[in-house]
Amino acid sequence: MQLSEILLKLGPQEFASLAGKISIGKLRTYQLFDSFKTHARVNKLNAESLRRAIPRLYERLPEGGEDLARDLAQAILVAHLDMVIAVLDFLGIPHQDGFFDKQLDASPYLTTGWQQRVYEKFKDAFPPAALVFYINHLAWELDKKADYYQPE
């Protein structure tokens, strides 16, 4: 599954909700600003231009823009870094402030049913759309055999 598919499966309303929480300051802090601005195709990137661009960004995802999808995913996740850290800690995945080694063998941590366990543990602590997105993003990164997760 591609990252753009994960974002599209959220649906336009949930996507808009998550994209609306993207922090321009965090984009700068994590050196994502320039790449995000380029792939988002906005001349000036601020909260207002981002808000106006969200529907167009969602419409562009089916074009197979994996660079755009990657930038959107990173921007959404740094805006929810507290959730990322909590989930990684819960699963026991070694990380440094929410970032883990991309070569990590996650099989000892992502055992059968891990997605449902994560959802049950955190569904009341974090926005459900953000949590479902992160569960699927984590599977995309570390558990290639996992199907798209949708809570029951």
Secondary structure, 3 states (H helix, E strand, C coil): CCHHHHHHHCCHHHHHHHHCCCCHHHHHHCCCHHHHHHHHCCCCCCHHHHHHHHHHHHHHHHHCCHHHHHHHHHHHHHHCHHHHHHHHHHHCCCCECCECCCCCCCCCCCCCCHHHHHHHHHCCCCCHHHHHHHHHHHHHHHCCCCCCCCCC
